[in-house]
């Protein structure tokens, strides 16, 4: 099982959908608030094309937004 970190924002609908999808599959994750991350971290995400919340980082993949297709691969 991959380590999963979700960089999210308060009141983010796509973030909530991501939490629910991961919870439904029994996948553990940690959450980091994008509003408390250093500017350098945000700039690194943008440079990699990760432009919307949530930003999900796993051992082998990363993506932005609610991606049920990507979440499904975590249990494969």
N, CA, C and O atoms as a Tripos MOL2 file, in Angstrom:
@<TRIPOS>MOLECULE
protein
  304   303    76     0     0
PROTEIN
NO_CHARGES

@<TRIPOS>ATOM
      1 N           0.8600   -1.1880    0.0000 N.3       1 UNK1
      2 CA          0.0000    0.0000    0.0000 C.3       1 UNK1
      3 C           0.8950    1.2380    0.0000 C.2       1 UNK1
      4 O           1.8710    1.3050    0.7470 O.2       1 UNK1
      5 N           0.5630    2.2000   -0.8290 N.am      2 UNK2
      6 CA          1.3150    3.4440   -0.9260 C.3       2 UNK2
      7 C           1.0500    4.3550    0.2580 C.2       2 UNK2
      8 O          -0.0180    4.3220    0.8690 O.2       2 UNK2
      9 N           2.0530    5.1710    0.5680 N.am      3 UNK3
     10 CA          1.8220    6.2950    1.4600 C.3       3 UNK3
     11 C           1.0770    7.3410    0.6560 C.2       3 UNK3
     12 O           1.4470    7.6270   -0.4830 O.2       3 UNK3
     13 N           0.0350    7.9140    1.2320 N.am      4 UNK4
     14 CA         -0.7780    8.8870    0.5160 C.3       4 UNK4
     15 C          -0.8450   10.1630    1.3440 C.2       4 UNK4
     16 O          -1.2030   10.1400    2.5210 O.2       4 UNK4
     17 N          -0.4960   11.2730    0.7090 N.am      5 UNK5
     18 CA         -0.6190   12.5880    1.3320 C.3       5 UNK5
     19 C          -1.5250   13.4360    0.4630 C.2       5 UNK5
     20 O          -1.3590   13.5090   -0.7550 O.2       5 UNK5
     21 N          -2.4870   14.0750    1.1100 N.am      6 UNK6
     22 CA         -3.4220   14.9470    0.4020 C.3       6 UNK6
     23 C          -3.1780   16.3700    0.8560 C.2       6 UNK6
     24 O          -3.3030   16.6840    2.0390 O.2       6 UNK6
     25 N          -2.8310   17.2270   -0.0850 N.am      7 UNK7
     26 CA         -2.7060   18.6550    0.1770 C.3       7 UNK7
     27 C          -4.0410   19.2660   -0.2070 C.2       7 UNK7
     28 O          -4.4400   19.2260   -1.3710 O.2       7 UNK7
     29 N          -4.7280   19.8310    0.7720 N.am      8 UNK8
     30 CA         -6.0930   20.2810    0.5340 C.3       8 UNK8
     31 C          -6.3050   21.7020    1.0310 C.2       8 UNK8
     32 O          -5.4200   22.3190    1.6240 O.2       8 UNK8
     33 N          -7.5100   22.1980    0.7700 N.am      9 UNK9
     34 CA         -7.9340   23.5170    1.2230 C.3       9 UNK9
     35 C          -9.2570   23.3620    1.9760 C.2       9 UNK9
     36 O         -10.0340   22.4520    1.6890 O.2       9 UNK9
     37 N          -9.5110   24.2510    2.9360 N.am     10 UNK10
     38 CA        -10.7860   24.1940    3.6460 C.3      10 UNK10
     39 C         -11.9650   24.3950    2.6900 C.2      10 UNK10
     40 O         -11.8550   25.1320    1.7100 O.2      10 UNK10
     41 N         -13.0600   23.7540    2.9710 N.am     11 UNK11
     42 CA        -14.3020   23.8870    2.1910 C.3      11 UNK11
     43 C         -14.1210   23.5270    0.7260 C.2      11 UNK11
     44 O         -14.7590   24.1160   -0.1460 O.2      11 UNK11
     45 N         -13.2590   22.5680    0.4570 N.am     12 UNK12
     46 CA        -12.9750   22.1430   -0.9140 C.3      12 UNK12
     47 C         -13.8140   20.9020   -1.2310 C.2      12 UNK12
     48 O         -13.6220   19.8460   -0.6290 O.2      12 UNK12
     49 N         -14.7360   21.0380   -2.1720 N.am     13 UNK13
     50 CA        -15.6360   19.9410   -2.5240 C.3      13 UNK13
     51 C         -14.8550   18.7590   -3.0950 C.2      13 UNK13
     52 O         -15.1260   17.6110   -2.7410 O.2      13 UNK13
     53 N         -13.8980   19.0240   -3.9670 N.am     14 UNK14
     54 CA        -13.1090   17.9320   -4.5540 C.3      14 UNK14
     55 C         -12.2480   17.2340   -3.5020 C.2      14 UNK14
     56 O         -11.9980   16.0320   -3.5900 O.2      14 UNK14
     57 N         -11.7950   18.0030   -2.5020 N.am     15 UNK15
     58 CA        -11.0130   17.4080   -1.4050 C.3      15 UNK15
     59 C         -11.8950   16.4500   -0.6160 C.2      15 UNK15
     60 O         -11.4890   15.3260   -0.3200 O.2      15 UNK15
     61 N         -13.0950   16.8920   -0.2770 N.am     16 UNK16
     62 CA        -14.0300   16.0470    0.4680 C.3      16 UNK16
     63 C         -14.3570   14.7840   -0.3140 C.2      16 UNK16
     64 O         -14.4190   13.7000    0.2660 O.2      16 UNK16
     65 N         -14.5660   14.9020   -1.6110 N.am     17 UNK17
     66 CA        -14.8530   13.7300   -2.4430 C.3      17 UNK17
     67 C         -13.6660   12.7640   -2.4420 C.2      17 UNK17
     68 O         -13.8520   11.5470   -2.4390 O.2      17 UNK17
     69 N         -12.4620   13.3020   -2.4450 N.am     18 UNK18
     70 CA        -11.2660   12.4670   -2.4090 C.3      18 UNK18
     71 C         -11.1700   11.7290   -1.0820 C.2      18 UNK18
     72 O         -10.8880   10.5310   -1.0600 O.2      18 UNK18
     73 N         -11.4000   12.4280    0.0250 N.am     19 UNK19
     74 CA        -11.3850   11.7730    1.3510 C.3      19 UNK19
     75 C         -12.3940   10.6320    1.3850 C.2      19 UNK19
     76 O         -12.0770    9.5300    1.8330 O.2      19 UNK19
     77 N         -13.5960   10.8960    0.9140 N.am     20 UNK20
     78 CA        -14.6560    9.8770    0.9510 C.3      20 UNK20
     79 C         -14.2970    8.6620    0.1130 C.2      20 UNK20
     80 O         -14.5290    7.5240    0.5210 O.2      20 UNK20
     81 N         -13.7290    8.9100   -1.0650 N.am     21 UNK21
     82 CA        -13.3460    7.7880   -1.9350 C.3      21 UNK21
     83 C         -12.2420    6.9590   -1.2940 C.2      21 UNK21
     84 O         -12.2890    5.7290   -1.3450 O.2      21 UNK21
     85 N         -11.2600    7.6030   -0.6980 N.am     22 UNK22
     86 CA        -10.1820    6.8740   -0.0340 C.3      22 UNK22
     87 C         -10.7080    6.1340    1.1870 C.2      22 UNK22
     88 O         -10.3520    4.9770    1.4100 O.2      22 UNK22
     89 N         -11.5480    6.7880    1.9770 N.am     23 UNK23
     90 CA        -12.1480    6.1400    3.1490 C.3      23 UNK23
     91 C         -12.9490    4.9110    2.7270 C.2      23 UNK23
     92 O         -12.8790    3.8650    3.3720 O.2      23 UNK23
     93 N         -13.7080    5.0430    1.6430 N.am     24 UNK24
     94 CA        -14.5360    3.9390    1.1620 C.3      24 UNK24
     95 C         -13.7240    2.7290    0.7360 C.2      24 UNK24
     96 O         -14.2160    1.6010    0.7770 O.2      24 UNK24
     97 N         -12.4780    2.9600    0.3270 N.am     25 UNK25
     98 CA        -11.6060    1.8580   -0.0870 C.3      25 UNK25
     99 C         -10.6710    1.4290    1.0390 C.2      25 UNK25
    100 O          -9.8440    0.5350    0.8610 O.2      25 UNK25
    101 N         -10.8080    2.0750    2.2080 N.am     26 UNK26
    102 CA         -9.9670    1.7070    3.3460 C.3      26 UNK26
    103 C          -8.5190    2.1270    3.1990 C.2      26 UNK26
    104 O          -7.6300    1.5030    3.7790 O.2      26 UNK26
    105 N          -8.2710    3.1720    2.4340 N.am     27 UNK27
    106 CA         -6.9110    3.6470    2.2020 C.3      27 UNK27
    107 C          -6.5900    4.7460    3.2130 C.2      27 UNK27
    108 O          -7.2920    5.7540    3.2970 O.2      27 UNK27
    109 N          -5.5230    4.5360    3.9750 N.am     28 UNK28
    110 CA         -5.0880    5.5350    4.9520 C.3      28 UNK28
    111 C          -4.3580    6.6750    4.2390 C.2      28 UNK28
    112 O          -3.7130    6.4660    3.2110 O.2      28 UNK28
    113 N          -4.4660    7.8650    4.7920 N.am     29 UNK29
    114 CA         -3.8210    9.0310    4.1960 C.3      29 UNK29
    115 C          -3.5550   10.0690    5.2770 C.2      29 UNK29
    116 O          -4.1420   10.0340    6.3590 O.2      29 UNK29
    117 N          -2.6650   10.9830    4.9590 N.am     30 UNK30
    118 CA         -2.4360   12.1370    5.8170 C.3      30 UNK30
    119 C          -2.8560   13.3730    5.0450 C.2      30 UNK30
    120 O          -2.8230   13.3960    3.8150 O.2      30 UNK30
    121 N          -3.2540   14.4020    5.7840 N.am     31 UNK31
    122 CA         -3.7380   15.6320    5.1590 C.3      31 UNK31
    123 C          -2.8340   16.7860    5.5580 C.2      31 UNK31
    124 O          -2.4650   16.9340    6.7230 O.2      31 UNK31
    125 N          -2.4860   17.5980    4.5740 N.am     32 UNK32
    126 CA         -1.7380   18.8310    4.7980 C.3      32 UNK32
    127 C          -2.5590   19.9780    4.2200 C.2      32 UNK32
    128 O          -3.0860   19.8750    3.1120 O.2      32 UNK32
    129 N          -2.6630   21.0520    4.9610 N.am     33 UNK33
    130 CA         -3.4370   22.2190    4.5340 C.3      33 UNK33
    131 C          -2.5750   23.0930    3.6300 C.2      33 UNK33
    132 O          -1.5380   23.6000    4.0560 O.2      33 UNK33
    133 N          -3.0050   23.2680    2.3840 N.am     34 UNK34
    134 CA         -2.2480   24.0850    1.4310 C.3      34 UNK34
    135 C          -2.0650   25.5210    1.9170 C.2      34 UNK34
    136 O          -1.0760   26.1700    1.5770 O.2      34 UNK34
    137 N          -3.0090   26.0160    2.7080 N.am     35 UNK35
    138 CA         -2.9100   27.3890    3.1850 C.3      35 UNK35
    139 C          -1.7860   27.5700    4.1990 C.2      35 UNK35
    140 O          -1.3980   28.6990    4.5000 O.2      35 UNK35
    141 N          -1.2610   26.4640    4.7280 N.am     36 UNK36
    142 CA         -0.1700   26.5490    5.7050 C.3      36 UNK36
    143 C           1.1590   26.0460    5.1510 C.2      36 UNK36
    144 O           2.1510   25.9670    5.8760 O.2      36 UNK36
    145 N           1.1730   25.7100    3.8750 N.am     37 UNK37
    146 CA          2.4090   25.2530    3.2430 C.3      37 UNK37
    147 C           3.2430   26.4610    2.8090 C.2      37 UNK37
    148 O           2.6960   27.5130    2.4780 O.2      37 UNK37
    149 N           4.5650   26.3040    2.8120 N.am     38 UNK38
    150 CA          5.4300   27.3970    2.3470 C.3      38 UNK38
    151 C           5.1730   27.7150    0.8720 C.2      38 UNK38
    152 O           4.7700   26.8430    0.1010 O.2      38 UNK38
    153 N           5.4060   28.9380    0.5000 N.am     39 UNK39
    154 CA          5.2140   29.3850   -0.8900 C.3      39 UNK39
    155 C           6.0460   28.5260   -1.8360 C.2      39 UNK39
    156 O           5.6120   28.2360   -2.9510 O.2      39 UNK39
    157 N           7.2260   28.1220   -1.4050 N.am     40 UNK40
    158 CA          8.0970   27.3030   -2.2540 C.3      40 UNK40
    159 C           7.4270   25.9730   -2.6090 C.2      40 UNK40
    160 O           7.5500   25.4930   -3.7360 O.2      40 UNK40
    161 N           6.7270   25.3880   -1.6520 N.am     41 UNK41
    162 CA          6.0300   24.1210   -1.9060 C.3      41 UNK41
    163 C           4.9420   24.3230   -2.9520 C.2      41 UNK41
    164 O           4.8060   23.5210   -3.8760 O.2      41 UNK41
    165 N           4.1760   25.3850   -2.8090 N.am     42 UNK42
    166 CA          3.1070   25.6940   -3.7720 C.3      42 UNK42
    167 C           3.7000   25.9230   -5.1600 C.2      42 UNK42
    168 O           3.1530   25.4480   -6.1550 O.2      42 UNK42
    169 N           4.8010   26.6390   -5.2300 N.am     43 UNK43
    170 CA          5.4470   26.9010   -6.5180 C.3      43 UNK43
    171 C           5.9550   25.6060   -7.1560 C.2      43 UNK43
    172 O           5.8880   25.4530   -8.3760 O.2      43 UNK43
    173 N           6.4600   24.6760   -6.3460 N.am     44 UNK44
    174 CA          6.9030   23.3850   -6.8830 C.3      44 UNK44
    175 C           5.7290   22.6040   -7.4610 C.2      44 UNK44
    176 O           5.8520   21.9880   -8.5200 O.2      44 UNK44
    177 N           4.5990   22.6280   -6.7720 N.am     45 UNK45
    178 CA          3.4080   21.9550   -7.3010 C.3      45 UNK45
    179 C           3.0070   22.5750   -8.6380 C.2      45 UNK45
    180 O           2.7460   21.8570   -9.6040 O.2      45 UNK45
    181 N           2.9580   23.8880   -8.6940 N.am     46 UNK46
    182 CA          2.5700   24.5710   -9.9370 C.3      46 UNK46
    183 C           3.5270   24.2330  -11.0730 C.2      46 UNK46
    184 O           3.1000   24.0300  -12.2100 O.2      46 UNK46
    185 N           4.8190   24.1720  -10.7670 N.am     47 UNK47
    186 CA          5.8210   23.8580  -11.7950 C.3      47 UNK47
    187 C           5.6140   22.4610  -12.3600 C.2      47 UNK47
    188 O           5.9760   22.1930  -13.5060 O.2      47 UNK47
    189 N           5.0300   21.5650  -11.5590 N.am     48 UNK48
    190 CA          4.7530   20.1940  -12.0260 C.3      48 UNK48
    191 C           3.3580   20.0680  -12.6260 C.2      48 UNK48
    192 O           2.9230   18.9640  -12.9540 O.2      48 UNK48
    193 N           2.6490   21.1940  -12.7730 N.am     49 UNK49
    194 CA          1.3300   21.1700  -13.4020 C.3      49 UNK49
    195 C           0.1990   20.8360  -12.4530 C.2      49 UNK49
    196 O          -0.9220   20.5940  -12.9010 O.2      49 UNK49
    197 N           0.4570   20.8160  -11.1650 N.am     50 UNK50
    198 CA         -0.5680   20.5040  -10.1670 C.3      50 UNK50
    199 C          -1.1970   21.8190   -9.7260 C.2      50 UNK50
    200 O          -0.6920   22.4930   -8.8280 O.2      50 UNK50
    201 N          -2.3130   22.1780  -10.3740 N.am     51 UNK51
    202 CA         -2.8500   23.5290  -10.2450 C.3      51 UNK51
    203 C          -4.1530   23.6340   -9.4620 C.2      51 UNK51
    204 O          -4.6800   24.7370   -9.3120 O.2      51 UNK51
    205 N          -4.6910   22.5210   -8.9570 N.am     52 UNK52
    206 CA         -5.9510   22.6000   -8.2200 C.3      52 UNK52
    207 C          -5.9240   21.6520   -7.0370 C.2      52 UNK52
    208 O          -5.1660   20.6830   -7.0150 O.2      52 UNK52
    209 N          -6.7520   21.9430   -6.0680 N.am     53 UNK53
    210 CA         -6.8540   21.0780   -4.8860 C.3      53 UNK53
    211 C          -7.8930   20.0000   -5.1350 C.2      53 UNK53
    212 O          -8.8500   20.2220   -5.8750 O.2      53 UNK53
    213 N          -7.7200   18.8600   -4.5390 N.am     54 UNK54
    214 CA         -6.5690   18.4710   -3.7390 C.3      54 UNK54
    215 C          -5.4010   18.0420   -4.6220 C.2      54 UNK54
    216 O          -5.5760   17.6650   -5.7810 O.2      54 UNK54
    217 N          -4.2230   18.1120   -4.0460 N.am     55 UNK55
    218 CA         -3.0430   17.5430   -4.6750 C.3      55 UNK55
    219 C          -2.7450   16.2660   -3.9000 C.2      55 UNK55
    220 O          -2.5330   16.2930   -2.6880 O.2      55 UNK55
    221 N          -2.7310   15.1570   -4.6130 N.am     56 UNK56
    222 CA         -2.5270   13.8560   -3.9780 C.3      56 UNK56
    223 C          -1.1570   13.3360   -4.3980 C.2      56 UNK56
    224 O          -0.8420   13.2450   -5.5840 O.2      56 UNK56
    225 N          -0.3530   12.9980   -3.3910 N.am     57 UNK57
    226 CA          0.9840   12.4680   -3.6380 C.3      57 UNK57
    227 C           1.0480   11.0610   -3.0480 C.2      57 UNK57
    228 O           0.7430   10.8580   -1.8730 O.2      57 UNK57
    229 N           1.4450   10.0950   -3.8720 N.am     58 UNK58
    230 CA          1.6450    8.7210   -3.3980 C.3      58 UNK58
    231 C           3.1030    8.3530   -3.6470 C.2      58 UNK58
    232 O           3.8840    9.1690   -4.1360 O.2      58 UNK58
    233 N           3.4610    7.1210   -3.3070 N.am     59 UNK59
    234 CA          4.8410    6.6640   -3.5380 C.3      59 UNK59
    235 C           5.1910    6.6440   -5.0210 C.2      59 UNK59
    236 O           6.3550    6.8030   -5.3880 O.2      59 UNK59
    237 N           4.1870    6.4500   -5.8750 N.am     60 UNK60
    238 CA          4.4680    6.2490   -7.2990 C.3      60 UNK60
    239 C           3.7360    7.1990   -8.2440 C.2      60 UNK60
    240 O           3.9260    7.1250   -9.4580 O.2      60 UNK60
    241 N           2.9070    8.0840   -7.7100 N.am     61 UNK61
    242 CA          2.0840    8.9250   -8.5850 C.3      61 UNK61
    243 C           1.7430   10.2310   -7.8730 C.2      61 UNK61
    244 O           1.9160   10.3540   -6.6610 O.2      61 UNK61
    245 N           1.2660   11.1840   -8.6280 N.am     62 UNK62
    246 CA          0.7520   12.4390   -8.0830 C.3      62 UNK62
    247 C          -0.2730   12.9970   -9.0550 C.2      62 UNK62
    248 O          -0.1480   12.8390  -10.2690 O.2      62 UNK62
    249 N          -1.3050   13.6610   -8.4980 N.am     63 UNK63
    250 CA         -2.3220   14.2580   -9.3420 C.3      63 UNK63
    251 C          -3.0270   15.3670   -8.5880 C.2      63 UNK63
    252 O          -2.8990   15.5070   -7.3720 O.2      63 UNK63
    253 N          -3.7810   16.1550   -9.3540 N.am     64 UNK64
    254 CA         -4.5560   17.2500   -8.7760 C.3      64 UNK64
    255 C          -6.0270   17.0280   -9.1040 C.2      64 UNK64
    256 O          -6.3780   16.5310  -10.1740 O.2      64 UNK64
    257 N          -6.8770   17.4110   -8.1540 N.am     65 UNK65
    258 CA         -8.3150   17.2820   -8.3420 C.3      65 UNK65
    259 C          -8.8150   15.9110   -7.9090 C.2      65 UNK65
    260 O          -8.0340   15.0300   -7.5500 O.2      65 UNK65
    261 N         -10.1280   15.7540   -7.9500 N.am     66 UNK66
    262 CA        -10.7560   14.4760   -7.5960 C.3      66 UNK66
    263 C         -10.6110   13.5290   -8.7660 C.2      66 UNK66
    264 O         -11.1650   13.7720   -9.8380 O.2      66 UNK66
    265 N          -9.8650   12.4440   -8.5680 N.am     67 UNK67
    266 CA         -9.5740   11.4890   -9.6380 C.3      67 UNK67
    267 C          -9.9040   10.0760   -9.1910 C.2      67 UNK67
    268 O          -9.0160    9.3470   -8.7510 O.2      67 UNK67
    269 N         -11.1810    9.6710   -9.2970 N.am     68 UNK68
    270 CA        -11.5310    8.3130   -8.8960 C.3      68 UNK68
    271 C         -10.7550    7.2430   -9.6470 C.2      68 UNK68
    272 O         -10.5050    6.1670   -9.1030 O.2      68 UNK68
    273 N         -10.3700    7.5210  -10.8900 N.am     69 UNK69
    274 CA         -9.6020    6.5510  -11.6610 C.3      69 UNK69
    275 C          -8.2220    6.3140  -11.0180 C.2      69 UNK69
    276 O          -7.7500    5.1790  -10.9530 O.2      69 UNK69
    277 N          -7.5990    7.3710  -10.5570 N.am     70 UNK70
    278 CA         -6.3010    7.2560   -9.8910 C.3      70 UNK70
    279 C          -6.4460    6.5760   -8.5230 C.2      70 UNK70
    280 O          -5.6130    5.7560   -8.1380 O.2      70 UNK70
    281 N          -7.5060    6.9250   -7.8000 N.am     71 UNK71
    282 CA         -7.7450    6.3200   -6.4940 C.3      71 UNK71
    283 C          -7.9340    4.8170   -6.6400 C.2      71 UNK71
    284 O          -7.4560    4.0490   -5.8050 O.2      71 UNK71
    285 N          -8.6250    4.3900   -7.6920 N.am     72 UNK72
    286 CA         -8.8500    2.9680   -7.9370 C.3      72 UNK72
    287 C          -7.5370    2.2160   -8.1180 C.2      72 UNK72
    288 O          -7.4420    1.0510   -7.7330 O.2      72 UNK72
    289 N          -6.5340    2.8530   -8.6900 N.am     73 UNK73
    290 CA         -5.2510    2.1740   -8.9020 C.3      73 UNK73
    291 C          -4.5050    1.9380   -7.5860 C.2      73 UNK73
    292 O          -3.6140    1.0900   -7.5330 O.2      73 UNK73
    293 N          -4.8470    2.6570   -6.5440 N.am     74 UNK74
    294 CA         -4.1570    2.4820   -5.2640 C.3      74 UNK74
    295 C          -4.4900    1.1550   -4.6080 C.2      74 UNK74
    296 O          -3.7280    0.6780   -3.7670 O.2      74 UNK74
    297 N          -5.6060    0.5500   -4.9730 N.am     75 UNK75
    298 CA         -5.9900   -0.7260   -4.3820 C.3      75 UNK75
    299 C          -5.7130   -1.8920   -5.3220 C.2      75 UNK75
    300 O          -5.9400   -3.0490   -4.9670 O.2      75 UNK75
    301 N          -5.2250   -1.5890   -6.5120 N.am     76 UNK76
    302 CA         -4.9560   -2.6500   -7.4990 C.3      76 UNK76
    303 C          -3.7260   -3.4450   -7.1360 C.2      76 UNK76
    304 O          -3.3560   -4.3730   -7.8550 O.2      76 UNK76
@<TRIPOS>BOND
     1     1     2 1
     2     2     3 1
     3     3     4 2
     4     3     5 am
     5     5     6 1
     6     6     7 1
     7     7     8 2
     8     7     9 am
     9     9    10 1
    10    10    11 1
    11    11    12 2
    12    11    13 am
    13    13    14 1
    14    14    15 1
    15    15    16 2
    16    15    17 am
    17    17    18 1
    18    18    19 1
    19    19    20 2
    20    19    21 am
    21    21    22 1
    22    22    23 1
    23    23    24 2
    24    23    25 am
    25    25    26 1
    26    26    27 1
    27    27    28 2
    28    27    29 am
    29    29    30 1
    30    30    31 1
    31    31    32 2
    32    31    33 am
    33    33    34 1
    34    34    35 1
    35    35    36 2
    36    35    37 am
    37    37    38 1
    38    38    39 1
    39    39    40 2
    40    39    41 am
    41    41    42 1
    42    42    43 1
    43    43    44 2
    44    43    45 am
    45    45    46 1
    46    46    47 1
    47    47    48 2
    48    47    49 am
    49    49    50 1
    50    50    51 1
    51    51    52 2
    52    51    53 am
    53    53    54 1
    54    54    55 1
    55    55    56 2
    56    55    57 am
    57    57    58 1
    58    58    59 1
    59    59    60 2
    60    59    61 am
    61    61    62 1
    62    62    63 1
    63    63    64 2
    64    63    65 am
    65    65    66 1
    66    66    67 1
    67    67    68 2
    68    67    69 am
    69    69    70 1
    70    70    71 1
    71    71    72 2
    72    71    73 am
    73    73    74 1
    74    74    75 1
    75    75    76 2
    76    75    77 am
    77    77    78 1
    78    78    79 1
    79    79    80 2
    80    79    81 am
    81    81    82 1
    82    82    83 1
    83    83    84 2
    84    83    85 am
    85    85    86 1
    86    86    87 1
    87    87    88 2
    88    87    89 am
    89    89    90 1
    90    90    91 1
    91    91    92 2
    92    91    93 am
    93    93    94 1
    94    94    95 1
    95    95    96 2
    96    95    97 am
    97    97    98 1
    98    98    99 1
    99    99   100 2
   100    99   101 am
   101   101   102 1
   102   102   103 1
   103   103   104 2
   104   103   105 am
   105   105   106 1
   106   106   107 1
   107   107   108 2
   108   107   109 am
   109   109   110 1
   110   110   111 1
   111   111   112 2
   112   111   113 am
   113   113   114 1
   114   114   115 1
   115   115   116 2
   116   115   117 am
   117   117   118 1
   118   118   119 1
   119   119   120 2
   120   119   121 am
   121   121   122 1
   122   122   123 1
   123   123   124 2
   124   123   125 am
   125   125   126 1
   126   126   127 1
   127   127   128 2
   128   127   129 am
   129   129   130 1
   130   130   131 1
   131   131   132 2
   132   131   133 am
   133   133   134 1
   134   134   135 1
   135   135   136 2
   136   135   137 am
   137   137   138 1
   138   138   139 1
   139   139   140 2
   140   139   141 am
   141   141   142 1
   142   142   143 1
   143   143   144 2
   144   143   145 am
   145   145   146 1
   146   146   147 1
   147   147   148 2
   148   147   149 am
   149   149   150 1
   150   150   151 1
   151   151   152 2
   152   151   153 am
   153   153   154 1
   154   154   155 1
   155   155   156 2
   156   155   157 am
   157   157   158 1
   158   158   159 1
   159   159   160 2
   160   159   161 am
   161   161   162 1
   162   162   163 1
   163   163   164 2
   164   163   165 am
   165   165   166 1
   166   166   167 1
   167   167   168 2
   168   167   169 am
   169   169   170 1
   170   170   171 1
   171   171   172 2
   172   171   173 am
   173   173   174 1
   174   174   175 1
   175   175   176 2
   176   175   177 am
   177   177   178 1
   178   178   179 1
   179   179   180 2
   180   179   181 am
   181   181   182 1
   182   182   183 1
   183   183   184 2
   184   183   185 am
   185   185   186 1
   186   186   187 1
   187   187   188 2
   188   187   189 am
   189   189   190 1
   190   190   191 1
   191   191   192 2
   192   191   193 am
   193   193   194 1
   194   194   195 1
   195   195   196 2
   196   195   197 am
   197   197   198 1
   198   198   199 1
   199   199   200 2
   200   199   201 am
   201   201   202 1
   202   202   203 1
   203   203   204 2
   204   203   205 am
   205   205   206 1
   206   206   207 1
   207   207   208 2
   208   207   209 am
   209   209   210 1
   210   210   211 1
   211   211   212 2
   212   211   213 am
   213   213   214 1
   214   214   215 1
   215   215   216 2
   216   215   217 am
   217   217   218 1
   218   218   219 1
   219   219   220 2
   220   219   221 am
   221   221   222 1
   222   222   223 1
   223   223   224 2
   224   223   225 am
   225   225   226 1
   226   226   227 1
   227   227   228 2
   228   227   229 am
   229   229   230 1
   230   230   231 1
   231   231   232 2
   232   231   233 am
   233   233   234 1
   234   234   235 1
   235   235   236 2
   236   235   237 am
   237   237   238 1
   238   238   239 1
   239   239   240 2
   240   239   241 am
   241   241   242 1
   242   242   243 1
   243   243   244 2
   244   243   245 am
   245   245   246 1
   246   246   247 1
   247   247   248 2
   248   247   249 am
   249   249   250 1
   250   250   251 1
   251   251   252 2
   252   251   253 am
   253   253   254 1
   254   254   255 1
   255   255   256 2
   256   255   257 am
   257   257   258 1
   258   258   259 1
   259   259   260 2
   260   259   261 am
   261   261   262 1
   262   262   263 1
   263   263   264 2
   264   263   265 am
   265   265   266 1
   266   266   267 1
   267   267   268 2
   268   267   269 am
   269   269   270 1
   270   270   271 1
   271   271   272 2
   272   271   273 am
   273   273   274 1
   274   274   275 1
   275   275   276 2
   276   275   277 am
   277   277   278 1
   278   278   279 1
   279   279   280 2
   280   279   281 am
   281   281   282 1
   282   282   283 1
   283   283   284 2
   284   283   285 am
   285   285   286 1
   286   286   287 1
   287   287   288 2
   288   287   289 am
   289   289   290 1
   290   290   291 1
   291   291   292 2
   292   291   293 am
   293   293   294 1
   294   294   295 1
   295   295   296 2
   296   295   297 am
   297   297   298 1
   298   298   299 1
   299   299   300 2
   300   299   301 am
   301   301   302 1
   302   302   303 1
   303   303   304 2
@<TRIPOS>SUBSTRUCTURE
     1 UNK1         2 RESIDUE 1 A UNK
     2 UNK2         6 RESIDUE 1 A UNK
     3 UNK3        10 RESIDUE 1 A UNK
     4 UNK4        14 RESIDUE 1 A UNK
     5 UNK5        18 RESIDUE 1 A UNK
     6 UNK6        22 RESIDUE 1 A UNK
     7 UNK7        26 RESIDUE 1 A UNK
     8 UNK8        30 RESIDUE 1 A UNK
     9 UNK9        34 RESIDUE 1 A UNK
    10 UNK10       38 RESIDUE 1 A UNK
    11 UNK11       42 RESIDUE 1 A UNK
    12 UNK12       46 RESIDUE 1 A UNK
    13 UNK13       50 RESIDUE 1 A UNK
    14 UNK14       54 RESIDUE 1 A UNK
    15 UNK15       58 RESIDUE 1 A UNK
    16 UNK16       62 RESIDUE 1 A UNK
    17 UNK17       66 RESIDUE 1 A UNK
    18 UNK18       70 RESIDUE 1 A UNK
    19 UNK19       74 RESIDUE 1 A UNK
    20 UNK20       78 RESIDUE 1 A UNK
    21 UNK21       82 RESIDUE 1 A UNK
    22 UNK22       86 RESIDUE 1 A UNK
    23 UNK23       90 RESIDUE 1 A UNK
    24 UNK24       94 RESIDUE 1 A UNK
    25 UNK25       98 RESIDUE 1 A UNK
    26 UNK26      102 RESIDUE 1 A UNK
    27 UNK27      106 RESIDUE 1 A UNK
    28 UNK28      110 RESIDUE 1 A UNK
    29 UNK29      114 RESIDUE 1 A UNK
    30 UNK30      118 RESIDUE 1 A UNK
    31 UNK31      122 RESIDUE 1 A UNK
    32 UNK32      126 RESIDUE 1 A UNK
    33 UNK33      130 RESIDUE 1 A UNK
    34 UNK34      134 RESIDUE 1 A UNK
    35 UNK35      138 RESIDUE 1 A UNK
    36 UNK36      142 RESIDUE 1 A UNK
    37 UNK37      146 RESIDUE 1 A UNK
    38 UNK38      150 RESIDUE 1 A UNK
    39 UNK39      154 RESIDUE 1 A UNK
    40 UNK40      158 RESIDUE 1 A UNK
    41 UNK41      162 RESIDUE 1 A UNK
    42 UNK42      166 RESIDUE 1 A UNK
    43 UNK43      170 RESIDUE 1 A UNK
    44 UNK44      174 RESIDUE 1 A UNK
    45 UNK45      178 RESIDUE 1 A UNK
    46 UNK46      182 RESIDUE 1 A UNK
    47 UNK47      186 RESIDUE 1 A UNK
    48 UNK48      190 RESIDUE 1 A UNK
    49 UNK49      194 RESIDUE 1 A UNK
    50 UNK50      198 RESIDUE 1 A UNK
    51 UNK51      202 RESIDUE 1 A UNK
    52 UNK52      206 RESIDUE 1 A UNK
    53 UNK53      210 RESIDUE 1 A UNK
    54 UNK54      214 RESIDUE 1 A UNK
    55 UNK55      218 RESIDUE 1 A UNK
    56 UNK56      222 RESIDUE 1 A UNK
    57 UNK57      226 RESIDUE 1 A UNK
    58 UNK58      230 RESIDUE 1 A UNK
    59 UNK59      234 RESIDUE 1 A UNK
    60 UNK60      238 RESIDUE 1 A UNK
    61 UNK61      242 RESIDUE 1 A UNK
    62 UNK62      246 RESIDUE 1 A UNK
    63 UNK63      250 RESIDUE 1 A UNK
    64 UNK64      254 RESIDUE 1 A UNK
    65 UNK65      258 RESIDUE 1 A UNK
    66 UNK66      262 RESIDUE 1 A UNK
    67 UNK67      266 RESIDUE 1 A UNK
    68 UNK68      270 RESIDUE 1 A UNK
    69 UNK69      274 RESIDUE 1 A UNK
    70 UNK70      278 RESIDUE 1 A UNK
    71 UNK71      282 RESIDUE 1 A UNK
    72 UNK72      286 RESIDUE 1 A UNK
    73 UNK73      290 RESIDUE 1 A UNK
    74 UNK74      294 RESIDUE 1 A UNK
    75 UNK75      298 RESIDUE 1 A UNK
    76 UNK76      302 RESIDUE 1 A UNK
